[in-house]
Amino acid sequence: MFSTATVIMAVHYFARLLNFFILIRVIFSWIRVNPHSPLGQFIYGVTEPILAPIRGMIQNVFKYQGMIDFSPILGIILVNMMSNFVINMLR
């Protein structure tokens, strides 16, 4: 139905879009955007399933309770690793 190249490009663009949403969420935390606004709900709804487990792992496994949230950095790395893995499996 779809060529392999089309699926690879779709996975690549989807990963980039997720990375973009994570970066928007970081910027939202800096400028204090209302999380109950429609845009805030969308961004938080898309990124929270990725960042919440990472945040929980950082707090429970590594016992880090500091002011800096490292989950967006790890989320971007994880999204890139997973997209590279899927793309390599498709090739």
mmCIF file as gemmi writes it, N, C-alpha and C atoms, coordinates in Angstrom:
data_model
loop_
_atom_site.group_PDB
_atom_site.id
_atom_site.type_symbol
_atom_site.label_atom_id
_atom_site.label_alt_id
_atom_site.label_comp_id
_atom_site.label_asym_id
_atom_site.label_entity_id
_atom_site.label_seq_id
_atom_site.pdbx_PDB_ins_code
_atom_site.Cartn_x
_atom_site.Cartn_y
_atom_site.Cartn_z
_atom_site.occupancy
_atom_site.B_iso_or_equiv
_atom_site.pdbx_formal_charge
_atom_site.auth_seq_id
_atom_site.auth_asym_id
_atom_site.pdbx_PDB_model_num
ATOM 1 N N . MET Axp A 1 ? 0.835 -1.184 0 1 0 ? 1 A 1
ATOM 2 C CA . MET Axp A 1 ? 0 0 0 1 0 ? 1 A 1
ATOM 3 C C . MET Axp A 1 ? 0.883 1.253 0 1 0 ? 1 A 1
ATOM 4 N N . PHE Axp A 2 ? 1.715 1.414 1.038 1 0 ? 2 A 1
ATOM 5 C CA . PHE Axp A 2 ? 2.66 2.529 1.091 1 0 ? 2 A 1
ATOM 6 C C . PHE Axp A 2 ? 4.053 1.985 0.852 1 0 ? 2 A 1
ATOM 7 N N . SER Axp A 3 ? 4.878 2.768 0.205 1 0 ? 3 A 1
ATOM 8 C CA . SER Axp A 3 ? 6.258 2.332 0.023 1 0 ? 3 A 1
ATOM 9 C C . SER Axp A 3 ? 7.022 2.493 1.332 1 0 ? 3 A 1
ATOM 10 N N . THR Axp A 4 ? 8.113 1.784 1.432 1 0 ? 4 A 1
ATOM 11 C CA . THR Axp A 4 ? 8.935 1.846 2.644 1 0 ? 4 A 1
ATOM 12 C C . THR Axp A 4 ? 9.473 3.256 2.852 1 0 ? 4 A 1
ATOM 13 N N . ALA Axp A 5 ? 9.835 3.912 1.777 1 0 ? 5 A 1
ATOM 14 C CA . ALA Axp A 5 ? 10.362 5.279 1.892 1 0 ? 5 A 1
ATOM 15 C C . ALA Axp A 5 ? 9.309 6.229 2.456 1 0 ? 5 A 1
ATOM 16 N N . THR Axp A 6 ? 8.064 6.035 2.091 1 0 ? 6 A 1
ATOM 17 C CA . THR Axp A 6 ? 6.991 6.881 2.602 1 0 ? 6 A 1
ATOM 18 C C . THR Axp A 6 ? 6.79 6.663 4.098 1 0 ? 6 A 1
ATOM 19 N N . VAL Axp A 7 ? 6.829 5.42 4.525 1 0 ? 7 A 1
ATOM 20 C CA . VAL Axp A 7 ? 6.667 5.115 5.951 1 0 ? 7 A 1
ATOM 21 C C . VAL Axp A 7 ? 7.851 5.654 6.741 1 0 ? 7 A 1
ATOM 22 N N . ILE Axp A 8 ? 9.052 5.521 6.195 1 0 ? 8 A 1
ATOM 23 C CA . ILE Axp A 8 ? 10.243 6.045 6.878 1 0 ? 8 A 1
ATOM 24 C C . ILE Axp A 8 ? 10.139 7.561 7.032 1 0 ? 8 A 1
ATOM 25 N N . MET Axp A 9 ? 9.711 8.245 5.988 1 0 ? 9 A 1
ATOM 26 C CA . MET Axp A 9 ? 9.556 9.7 6.079 1 0 ? 9 A 1
ATOM 27 C C . MET Axp A 9 ? 8.476 10.079 7.088 1 0 ? 9 A 1
ATOM 28 N N . ALA Axp A 10 ? 7.389 9.309 7.136 1 0 ? 10 A 1
ATOM 29 C CA . ALA Axp A 10 ? 6.319 9.591 8.096 1 0 ? 10 A 1
ATOM 30 C C . ALA Axp A 10 ? 6.821 9.423 9.531 1 0 ? 10 A 1
ATOM 31 N N . VAL Axp A 11 ? 7.585 8.371 9.788 1 0 ? 11 A 1
ATOM 32 C CA . VAL Axp A 11 ? 8.149 8.155 11.131 1 0 ? 11 A 1
ATOM 33 C C . VAL Axp A 11 ? 9.1 9.292 11.478 1 0 ? 11 A 1
ATOM 34 N N . HIS Axp A 12 ? 9.922 9.678 10.528 1 0 ? 12 A 1
ATOM 35 C CA . HIS Axp A 12 ? 10.875 10.771 10.751 1 0 ? 12 A 1
ATOM 36 C C . HIS Axp A 12 ? 10.15 12.08 11.094 1 0 ? 12 A 1
ATOM 37 N N . TYR Axp A 13 ? 9.143 12.424 10.296 1 0 ? 13 A 1
ATOM 38 C CA . TYR Axp A 13 ? 8.419 13.672 10.545 1 0 ? 13 A 1
ATOM 39 C C . TYR Axp A 13 ? 7.603 13.625 11.832 1 0 ? 13 A 1
ATOM 40 N N . PHE Axp A 14 ? 7.066 12.461 12.168 1 0 ? 14 A 1
ATOM 41 C CA . PHE Axp A 14 ? 6.326 12.321 13.42 1 0 ? 14 A 1
ATOM 42 C C . PHE Axp A 14 ? 7.252 12.529 14.617 1 0 ? 14 A 1
ATOM 43 N N . ALA Axp A 15 ? 8.462 11.969 14.551 1 0 ? 15 A 1
ATOM 44 C CA . ALA Axp A 15 ? 9.431 12.157 15.632 1 0 ? 15 A 1
ATOM 45 C C . ALA Axp A 15 ? 9.822 13.623 15.754 1 0 ? 15 A 1
ATOM 46 N N . ARG Axp A 16 ? 10.033 14.298 14.626 1 0 ? 16 A 1
ATOM 47 C CA . ARG Axp A 16 ? 10.387 15.718 14.669 1 0 ? 16 A 1
ATOM 48 C C . ARG Axp A 16 ? 9.241 16.55 15.25 1 0 ? 16 A 1
ATOM 49 N N . LEU Axp A 17 ? 8.016 16.185 14.911 1 0 ? 17 A 1
ATOM 50 C CA . LEU Axp A 17 ? 6.866 16.895 15.443 1 0 ? 17 A 1
ATOM 51 C C . LEU Axp A 17 ? 6.766 16.717 16.961 1 0 ? 17 A 1
ATOM 52 N N . LEU Axp A 18 ? 6.993 15.498 17.45 1 0 ? 18 A 1
ATOM 53 C CA . LEU Axp A 18 ? 6.988 15.27 18.899 1 0 ? 18 A 1
ATOM 54 C C . LEU Axp A 18 ? 8.087 16.082 19.582 1 0 ? 18 A 1
ATOM 55 N N . ASN Axp A 19 ? 9.275 16.116 18.977 1 0 ? 19 A 1
ATOM 56 C CA . ASN Axp A 19 ? 10.362 16.928 19.539 1 0 ? 19 A 1
ATOM 57 C C . ASN Axp A 19 ? 9.977 18.402 19.578 1 0 ? 19 A 1
ATOM 58 N N . PHE Axp A 20 ? 9.319 18.874 18.539 1 0 ? 20 A 1
ATOM 59 C CA . PHE Axp A 20 ? 8.875 20.263 18.496 1 0 ? 20 A 1
ATOM 60 C C . PHE Axp A 20 ? 7.863 20.544 19.605 1 0 ? 20 A 1
ATOM 61 N N . PHE Axp A 21 ? 6.917 19.63 19.818 1 0 ? 21 A 1
ATOM 62 C CA . PHE Axp A 21 ? 5.928 19.808 20.88 1 0 ? 21 A 1
ATOM 63 C C . PHE Axp A 21 ? 6.59 19.811 22.258 1 0 ? 21 A 1
ATOM 64 N N . ILE Axp A 22 ? 7.601 18.976 22.456 1 0 ? 22 A 1
ATOM 65 C CA . ILE Axp A 22 ? 8.314 18.964 23.735 1 0 ? 22 A 1
ATOM 66 C C . ILE Axp A 22 ? 9.025 20.298 23.944 1 0 ? 22 A 1
ATOM 67 N N . LEU Axp A 23 ? 9.638 20.828 22.899 1 0 ? 23 A 1
ATOM 68 C CA . LEU Axp A 23 ? 10.297 22.133 23.022 1 0 ? 23 A 1
ATOM 69 C C . LEU Axp A 23 ? 9.297 23.246 23.293 1 0 ? 23 A 1
ATOM 70 N N . ILE Axp A 24 ? 8.131 23.183 22.672 1 0 ? 24 A 1
ATOM 71 C CA . ILE Axp A 24 ? 7.088 24.174 22.957 1 0 ? 24 A 1
ATOM 72 C C . ILE Axp A 24 ? 6.677 24.094 24.42 1 0 ? 24 A 1
ATOM 73 N N . ARG Axp A 25 ? 6.573 22.885 24.934 1 0 ? 25 A 1
ATOM 74 C CA . ARG Axp A 25 ? 6.197 22.729 26.344 1 0 ? 25 A 1
ATOM 75 C C . ARG Axp A 25 ? 7.256 23.336 27.263 1 0 ? 25 A 1
ATOM 76 N N . VAL Axp A 26 ? 8.516 23.179 26.929 1 0 ? 26 A 1
ATOM 77 C CA . VAL Axp A 26 ? 9.587 23.795 27.717 1 0 ? 26 A 1
ATOM 78 C C . VAL Axp A 26 ? 9.451 25.314 27.684 1 0 ? 26 A 1
ATOM 79 N N . ILE Axp A 27 ? 9.204 25.856 26.518 1 0 ? 27 A 1
ATOM 80 C CA . ILE Axp A 27 ? 9.027 27.31 26.401 1 0 ? 27 A 1
ATOM 81 C C . ILE Axp A 27 ? 7.797 27.756 27.185 1 0 ? 27 A 1
ATOM 82 N N . PHE Axp A 28 ? 6.724 26.964 27.135 1 0 ? 28 A 1
ATOM 83 C CA . PHE Axp A 28 ? 5.531 27.288 27.923 1 0 ? 28 A 1
ATOM 84 C C . PHE Axp A 28 ? 5.859 27.366 29.411 1 0 ? 28 A 1
ATOM 85 N N . SER Axp A 29 ? 6.722 26.504 29.892 1 0 ? 29 A 1
ATOM 86 C CA . SER Axp A 29 ? 7.065 26.537 31.317 1 0 ? 29 A 1
ATOM 87 C C . SER Axp A 29 ? 7.868 27.79 31.665 1 0 ? 29 A 1
ATOM 88 N N . TRP Axp A 30 ? 8.596 28.323 30.703 1 0 ? 30 A 1
ATOM 89 C CA . TRP Axp A 30 ? 9.369 29.534 30.955 1 0 ? 30 A 1
ATOM 90 C C . TRP Axp A 30 ? 8.503 30.78 30.955 1 0 ? 30 A 1
ATOM 91 N N . ILE Axp A 31 ? 7.487 30.819 30.078 1 0 ? 31 A 1
ATOM 92 C CA . ILE Axp A 31 ? 6.684 32.04 29.97 1 0 ? 31 A 1
ATOM 93 C C . ILE Axp A 31 ? 5.335 31.917 30.675 1 0 ? 31 A 1
ATOM 94 N N . ARG Axp A 32 ? 5.123 30.825 31.358 1 0 ? 32 A 1
ATOM 95 C CA . ARG Axp A 32 ? 3.921 30.611 32.186 1 0 ? 32 A 1
ATOM 96 C C . ARG Axp A 32 ? 2.622 30.716 31.392 1 0 ? 32 A 1
ATOM 97 N N . VAL Axp A 33 ? 2.501 29.88 30.369 1 0 ? 33 A 1
ATOM 98 C CA . VAL Axp A 33 ? 1.262 29.808 29.593 1 0 ? 33 A 1
ATOM 99 C C . VAL Axp A 33 ? 0.235 29.024 30.402 1 0 ? 33 A 1
ATOM 100 N N . ASN Axp A 34 ? -1.009 29.446 30.348 1 0 ? 34 A 1
ATOM 101 C CA . ASN Axp A 34 ? -2.083 28.771 31.068 1 0 ? 34 A 1
ATOM 102 C C . ASN Axp A 34 ? -2.255 27.349 30.515 1 0 ? 34 A 1
ATOM 103 N N . PRO Axp A 35 ? -2.046 26.317 31.339 1 0 ? 35 A 1
ATOM 104 C CA . PRO Axp A 35 ? -2.187 24.945 30.845 1 0 ? 35 A 1
ATOM 105 C C . PRO Axp A 35 ? -3.636 24.559 30.561 1 0 ? 35 A 1
ATOM 106 N N . HIS Axp A 36 ? -4.593 25.402 30.951 1 0 ? 36 A 1
ATOM 107 C CA . HIS Axp A 36 ? -6.005 25.111 30.713 1 0 ? 36 A 1
ATOM 108 C C . HIS Axp A 36 ? -6.529 25.766 29.43 1 0 ? 36 A 1
ATOM 109 N N . SER Axp A 37 ? -5.664 26.525 28.745 1 0 ? 37 A 1
ATOM 110 C CA . SER Axp A 37 ? -6.06 27.088 27.454 1 0 ? 37 A 1
ATOM 111 C C . SER Axp A 37 ? -6.094 25.955 26.423 1 0 ? 37 A 1
ATOM 112 N N . PRO Axp A 38 ? -6.796 26.129 25.324 1 0 ? 38 A 1
ATOM 113 C CA . PRO Axp A 38 ? -6.857 25.05 24.315 1 0 ? 38 A 1
ATOM 114 C C . PRO Axp A 38 ? -5.485 24.629 23.797 1 0 ? 38 A 1
ATOM 115 N N . LEU Axp A 39 ? -4.613 25.595 23.528 1 0 ? 39 A 1
ATOM 116 C CA . LEU Axp A 39 ? -3.271 25.256 23.054 1 0 ? 39 A 1
ATOM 117 C C . LEU Axp A 39 ? -2.47 24.557 24.152 1 0 ? 39 A 1
ATOM 118 N N . GLY Axp A 40 ? -2.583 25.054 25.367 1 0 ? 40 A 1
ATOM 119 C CA . GLY Axp A 40 ? -1.89 24.422 26.493 1 0 ? 40 A 1
ATOM 120 C C . GLY Axp A 40 ? -2.372 22.999 26.734 1 0 ? 40 A 1
ATOM 121 N N . GLN Axp A 41 ? -3.673 22.786 26.652 1 0 ? 41 A 1
ATOM 122 C CA . GLN Axp A 41 ? -4.207 21.438 26.833 1 0 ? 41 A 1
ATOM 123 C C . GLN Axp A 41 ? -3.716 20.5 25.743 1 0 ? 41 A 1
ATOM 124 N N . PHE Axp A 42 ? -3.646 20.993 24.509 1 0 ? 42 A 1
ATOM 125 C CA . PHE Axp A 42 ? -3.165 20.159 23.412 1 0 ? 42 A 1
ATOM 126 C C . PHE Axp A 42 ? -1.704 19.768 23.619 1 0 ? 42 A 1
ATOM 127 N N . ILE Axp A 43 ? -0.847 20.762 23.907 1 0 ? 43 A 1
ATOM 128 C CA . ILE Axp A 43 ? 0.582 20.49 24.065 1 0 ? 43 A 1
ATOM 129 C C . ILE Axp A 43 ? 0.816 19.576 25.265 1 0 ? 43 A 1
ATOM 130 N N . TYR Axp A 44 ? 0.163 19.855 26.386 1 0 ? 44 A 1
ATOM 131 C CA . TYR Axp A 44 ? 0.33 19.005 27.565 1 0 ? 44 A 1
ATOM 132 C C . TYR Axp A 44 ? -0.238 17.612 27.316 1 0 ? 44 A 1
ATOM 133 N N . GLY Axp A 45 ? -1.339 17.521 26.591 1 0 ? 45 A 1
ATOM 134 C CA . GLY Axp A 45 ? -1.938 16.225 26.295 1 0 ? 45 A 1
ATOM 135 C C . GLY Axp A 45 ? -1.069 15.359 25.403 1 0 ? 45 A 1
ATOM 136 N N . VAL Axp A 46 ? -0.358 15.986 24.478 1 0 ? 46 A 1
ATOM 137 C CA . VAL Axp A 46 ? 0.512 15.238 23.572 1 0 ? 46 A 1
ATOM 138 C C . VAL Axp A 46 ? 1.817 14.829 24.256 1 0 ? 46 A 1
ATOM 139 N N . THR Axp A 47 ? 2.369 15.714 25.078 1 0 ? 47 A 1
ATOM 140 C CA . THR Axp A 47 ? 3.695 15.454 25.642 1 0 ? 47 A 1
ATOM 141 C C . THR Axp A 47 ? 3.675 14.731 26.982 1 0 ? 47 A 1
ATOM 142 N N . GLU Axp A 48 ? 2.601 14.831 27.728 1 0 ? 48 A 1
ATOM 143 C CA . GLU Axp A 48 ? 2.576 14.224 29.067 1 0 ? 48 A 1
ATOM 144 C C . GLU Axp A 48 ? 2.733 12.703 29.045 1 0 ? 48 A 1
ATOM 145 N N . PRO Axp A 49 ? 2.137 11.973 28.084 1 0 ? 49 A 1
ATOM 146 C CA . PRO Axp A 49 ? 2.373 10.518 28.057 1 0 ? 49 A 1
ATOM 147 C C . PRO Axp A 49 ? 3.835 10.142 27.821 1 0 ? 49 A 1
ATOM 148 N N . ILE Axp A 50 ? 4.604 11.035 27.233 1 0 ? 50 A 1
ATOM 149 C CA . ILE Axp A 50 ? 6.026 10.775 27.025 1 0 ? 50 A 1
ATOM 150 C C . ILE Axp A 50 ? 6.829 11.191 28.253 1 0 ? 50 A 1
ATOM 151 N N . LEU Axp A 51 ? 6.521 12.363 28.795 1 0 ? 51 A 1
ATOM 152 C CA . LEU Axp A 51 ? 7.352 12.929 29.851 1 0 ? 51 A 1
ATOM 153 C C . LEU Axp A 51 ? 7.028 12.404 31.252 1 0 ? 51 A 1
ATOM 154 N N . ALA Axp A 52 ? 5.793 12.028 31.521 1 0 ? 52 A 1
ATOM 155 C CA . ALA Axp A 52 ? 5.419 11.587 32.869 1 0 ? 52 A 1
ATOM 156 C C . ALA Axp A 52 ? 6.176 10.329 33.301 1 0 ? 52 A 1
ATOM 157 N N . PRO Axp A 53 ? 6.273 9.28 32.476 1 0 ? 53 A 1
ATOM 158 C CA . PRO Axp A 53 ? 7.044 8.108 32.916 1 0 ? 53 A 1
ATOM 159 C C . PRO Axp A 53 ? 8.529 8.412 33.111 1 0 ? 53 A 1
ATOM 160 N N . ILE Axp A 54 ? 9.068 9.292 32.268 1 0 ? 54 A 1
ATOM 161 C CA . ILE Axp A 54 ? 10.474 9.669 32.418 1 0 ? 54 A 1
ATOM 162 C C . ILE Axp A 54 ? 10.675 10.438 33.71 1 0 ? 54 A 1
ATOM 163 N N . ARG Axp A 55 ? 9.765 11.361 33.994 1 0 ? 55 A 1
ATOM 164 C CA . ARG Axp A 55 ? 9.842 12.139 35.225 1 0 ? 55 A 1
ATOM 165 C C . ARG Axp A 55 ? 9.734 11.225 36.447 1 0 ? 55 A 1
ATOM 166 N N . GLY Axp A 56 ? 8.817 10.245 36.382 1 0 ? 56 A 1
ATOM 167 C CA . GLY Axp A 56 ? 8.673 9.3 37.483 1 0 ? 56 A 1
ATOM 168 C C . GLY Axp A 56 ? 9.924 8.47 37.684 1 0 ? 56 A 1
ATOM 169 N N . MET Axp A 57 ? 10.565 8.051 36.582 1 0 ? 57 A 1
ATOM 170 C CA . MET Axp A 57 ? 11.794 7.28 36.695 1 0 ? 57 A 1
ATOM 171 C C . MET Axp A 57 ? 12.907 8.119 37.318 1 0 ? 57 A 1
ATOM 172 N N . ILE Axp A 58 ? 13.011 9.372 36.91 1 0 ? 58 A 1
ATOM 173 C CA . ILE Axp A 58 ? 14.045 10.25 37.459 1 0 ? 58 A 1
ATOM 174 C C . ILE Axp A 58 ? 13.83 10.424 38.96 1 0 ? 58 A 1
ATOM 175 N N . GLN Axp A 59 ? 12.588 10.605 39.385 1 0 ? 59 A 1
ATOM 176 C CA . GLN Axp A 59 ? 12.303 10.837 40.8 1 0 ? 59 A 1
ATOM 177 C C . GLN Axp A 59 ? 12.41 9.568 41.628 1 0 ? 59 A 1
ATOM 178 N N . ASN Axp A 60 ? 11.96 8.432 41.1 1 0 ? 60 A 1
ATOM 179 C CA . ASN Axp A 60 ? 11.945 7.204 41.89 1 0 ? 60 A 1
ATOM 180 C C . ASN Axp A 60 ? 13.256 6.443 41.839 1 0 ? 60 A 1
ATOM 181 N N . VAL Axp A 61 ? 13.845 6.324 40.68 1 0 ? 61 A 1
ATOM 182 C CA . VAL Axp A 61 ? 15.067 5.537 40.551 1 0 ? 61 A 1
ATOM 183 C C . VAL Axp A 61 ? 16.29 6.334 40.971 1 0 ? 61 A 1
ATOM 184 N N . PHE Axp A 62 ? 16.398 7.558 40.479 1 0 ? 62 A 1
ATOM 185 C CA . PHE Axp A 62 ? 17.578 8.352 40.76 1 0 ? 62 A 1
ATOM 186 C C . PHE Axp A 62 ? 17.421 9.273 41.963 1 0 ? 62 A 1
ATOM 187 N N . LYS Axp A 63 ? 16.228 9.324 42.539 1 0 ? 63 A 1
ATOM 188 C CA . LYS Axp A 63 ? 15.939 10.125 43.739 1 0 ? 63 A 1
ATOM 189 C C . LYS Axp A 63 ? 16.277 11.596 43.548 1 0 ? 63 A 1
ATOM 190 N N . TYR Axp A 64 ? 16.052 12.103 42.343 1 0 ? 64 A 1
ATOM 191 C CA . TYR Axp A 64 ? 16.318 13.507 42.065 1 0 ? 64 A 1
ATOM 192 C C . TYR Axp A 64 ? 15.049 14.309 42.273 1 0 ? 64 A 1
ATOM 193 N N . GLN Axp A 65 ? 15.116 15.311 43.127 1 0 ? 65 A 1
ATOM 194 C CA . GLN Axp A 65 ? 13.988 16.179 43.427 1 0 ? 65 A 1
ATOM 195 C C . GLN Axp A 65 ? 14.35 17.647 43.208 1 0 ? 65 A 1
ATOM 196 N N . GLY Axp A 66 ? 15.301 17.918 42.325 1 0 ? 66 A 1
ATOM 197 C CA . GLY Axp A 66 ? 15.797 19.276 42.127 1 0 ? 66 A 1
ATOM 198 C C . GLY Axp A 66 ? 14.853 20.161 41.35 1 0 ? 66 A 1
ATOM 199 N N . MET Axp A 67 ? 15.319 21.381 41.12 1 0 ? 67 A 1
ATOM 200 C CA . MET Axp A 67 ? 14.51 22.379 40.437 1 0 ? 67 A 1
ATOM 201 C C . MET Axp A 67 ? 14.483 22.191 38.924 1 0 ? 67 A 1
ATOM 202 N N . ILE Axp A 68 ? 15.498 21.565 38.36 1 0 ? 68 A 1
ATOM 203 C CA . ILE Axp A 68 ? 15.582 21.404 36.912 1 0 ? 68 A 1
ATOM 204 C C . ILE Axp A 68 ? 14.899 20.107 36.51 1 0 ? 68 A 1
ATOM 205 N N . ASP Axp A 69 ? 13.993 20.202 35.541 1 0 ? 69 A 1
ATOM 206 C CA . ASP Axp A 69 ? 13.288 19.021 35.033 1 0 ? 69 A 1
ATOM 207 C C . ASP Axp A 69 ? 14.039 18.503 33.812 1 0 ? 69 A 1
ATOM 208 N N . PHE Axp A 70 ? 14.673 17.346 33.972 1 0 ? 70 A 1
ATOM 209 C CA . PHE Axp A 70 ? 15.452 16.761 32.893 1 0 ? 70 A 1
ATOM 210 C C . PHE Axp A 70 ? 14.608 15.884 31.968 1 0 ? 70 A 1
ATOM 211 N N . SER Axp A 71 ? 13.331 15.719 32.264 1 0 ? 71 A 1
ATOM 212 C CA . SER Axp A 71 ? 12.504 14.825 31.457 1 0 ? 71 A 1
ATOM 213 C C . SER Axp A 71 ? 12.353 15.29 30 1 0 ? 71 A 1
ATOM 214 N N . PRO Axp A 72 ? 12.279 16.593 29.679 1 0 ? 72 A 1
ATOM 215 C CA . PRO Axp A 72 ? 12.209 16.963 28.259 1 0 ? 72 A 1
ATOM 216 C C . PRO Axp A 72 ? 13.467 16.569 27.481 1 0 ? 72 A 1
ATOM 217 N N . ILE Axp A 73 ? 14.628 16.721 28.093 1 0 ? 73 A 1
ATOM 218 C CA . ILE Axp A 73 ? 15.873 16.34 27.422 1 0 ? 73 A 1
ATOM 219 C C . ILE Axp A 73 ? 15.873 14.843 27.151 1 0 ? 73 A 1
ATOM 220 N N . LEU Axp A 74 ? 15.543 14.07 28.172 1 0 ? 74 A 1
ATOM 221 C CA . LEU Axp A 74 ? 15.512 12.622 28.016 1 0 ? 74 A 1
ATOM 222 C C . LEU Axp A 74 ? 14.385 12.193 27.075 1 0 ? 74 A 1
ATOM 223 N N . GLY Axp A 75 ? 13.271 12.933 27.082 1 0 ? 75 A 1
ATOM 224 C CA . GLY Axp A 75 ? 12.175 12.632 26.172 1 0 ? 75 A 1
ATOM 225 C C . GLY Axp A 75 ? 12.576 12.809 24.722 1 0 ? 75 A 1
ATOM 226 N N . ILE Axp A 76 ? 13.282 13.889 24.429 1 0 ? 76 A 1
ATOM 227 C CA . ILE Axp A 76 ? 13.749 14.125 23.058 1 0 ? 76 A 1
ATOM 228 C C . ILE Axp A 76 ? 14.735 13.038 22.647 1 0 ? 76 A 1
ATOM 229 N N . ILE Axp A 77 ? 15.643 12.69 23.541 1 0 ? 77 A 1
ATOM 230 C CA . ILE Axp A 77 ? 16.604 11.621 23.235 1 0 ? 77 A 1
ATOM 231 C C . ILE Axp A 77 ? 15.873 10.309 22.993 1 0 ? 77 A 1
ATOM 232 N N . LEU Axp A 78 ? 14.893 9.995 23.823 1 0 ? 78 A 1
ATOM 233 C CA . LEU Axp A 78 ? 14.146 8.747 23.679 1 0 ? 78 A 1
ATOM 234 C C . LEU Axp A 78 ? 13.347 8.714 22.375 1 0 ? 78 A 1
ATOM 235 N N . VAL Axp A 79 ? 12.7 9.811 22.031 1 0 ? 79 A 1
ATOM 236 C CA . VAL Axp A 79 ? 11.937 9.874 20.771 1 0 ? 79 A 1
ATOM 237 C C . VAL Axp A 79 ? 12.872 9.676 19.583 1 0 ? 79 A 1
ATOM 238 N N . ASN Axp A 80 ? 14.046 10.309 19.621 1 0 ? 80 A 1
ATOM 239 C CA . ASN Axp A 80 ? 15.008 10.146 18.527 1 0 ? 80 A 1
ATOM 240 C C . ASN Axp A 80 ? 15.527 8.722 18.446 1 0 ? 80 A 1
ATOM 241 N N . MET Axp A 81 ? 15.821 8.105 19.584 1 0 ? 81 A 1
ATOM 242 C CA . MET Axp A 81 ? 16.306 6.727 19.582 1 0 ? 81 A 1
ATOM 243 C C . MET Axp A 81 ? 15.249 5.774 19.034 1 0 ? 81 A 1
ATOM 244 N N . MET Axp A 82 ? 14.006 5.975 19.446 1 0 ? 82 A 1
ATOM 245 C CA . MET Axp A 82 ? 12.932 5.087 18.977 1 0 ? 82 A 1
ATOM 246 C C . MET Axp A 82 ? 12.679 5.281 17.483 1 0 ? 82 A 1
ATOM 247 N N . SER Axp A 83 ? 12.702 6.511 17.01 1 0 ? 83 A 1
ATOM 248 C CA . SER Axp A 83 ? 12.479 6.729 15.575 1 0 ? 83 A 1
ATOM 249 C C . SER Axp A 83 ? 13.63 6.147 14.762 1 0 ? 83 A 1
ATOM 250 N N . ASN Axp A 84 ? 14.858 6.299 15.23 1 0 ? 84 A 1
ATOM 251 C CA . ASN Axp A 84 ? 15.997 5.692 14.53 1 0 ? 84 A 1
ATOM 252 C C . ASN Axp A 84 ? 15.89 4.176 14.525 1 0 ? 84 A 1
ATOM 253 N N . PHE Axp A 85 ? 15.45 3.591 15.631 1 0 ? 85 A 1
ATOM 254 C CA . PHE Axp A 85 ? 15.289 2.145 15.703 1 0 ? 85 A 1
ATOM 255 C C . PHE Axp A 85 ? 14.23 1.669 14.693 1 0 ? 85 A 1
ATOM 256 N N . VAL Axp A 86 ? 13.087 2.344 14.657 1 0 ? 86 A 1
ATOM 257 C CA . VAL Axp A 86 ? 12.02 1.957 13.729 1 0 ? 86 A 1
ATOM 258 C C . VAL Axp A 86 ? 12.468 2.14 12.281 1 0 ? 86 A 1
ATOM 259 N N . ILE Axp A 87 ? 13.141 3.241 12.002 1 0 ? 87 A 1
ATOM 260 C CA . ILE Axp A 87 ? 13.612 3.489 10.633 1 0 ? 87 A 1
ATOM 261 C C . ILE Axp A 87 ? 14.631 2.423 10.222 1 0 ? 87 A 1
ATOM 262 N N . ASN Axp A 88 ? 15.547 2.064 11.111 1 0 ? 88 A 1
ATOM 263 C CA . ASN Axp A 88 ? 16.519 1.022 10.793 1 0 ? 88 A 1
ATOM 264 C C . ASN Axp A 88 ? 15.858 -0.334 10.611 1 0 ? 88 A 1
ATOM 265 N N . MET Axp A 89 ? 14.803 -0.594 11.342 1 0 ? 89 A 1
ATOM 266 C CA . MET Axp A 89 ? 14.094 -1.868 11.179 1 0 ? 89 A 1
ATOM 267 C C . MET Axp A 89 ? 13.359 -1.907 9.842 1 0 ? 89 A 1
ATOM 268 N N . LEU Axp A 90 ? 12.905 -0.768 9.367 1 0 ? 90 A 1
ATOM 269 C CA . LEU Axp A 90 ? 12.19 -0.719 8.097 1 0 ? 90 A 1
ATOM 270 C C . LEU Axp A 90 ? 13.117 -0.825 6.883 1 0 ? 90 A 1
ATOM 271 N N . ARG Axp A 91 ? 14.364 -0.494 7.072 1 0 ? 91 A 1
ATOM 272 C CA . ARG Axp A 91 ? 15.315 -0.542 5.945 1 0 ? 91 A 1
ATOM 273 C C . ARG Axp A 91 ? 15.74 -1.921 5.723 1 0 ? 91 A 1
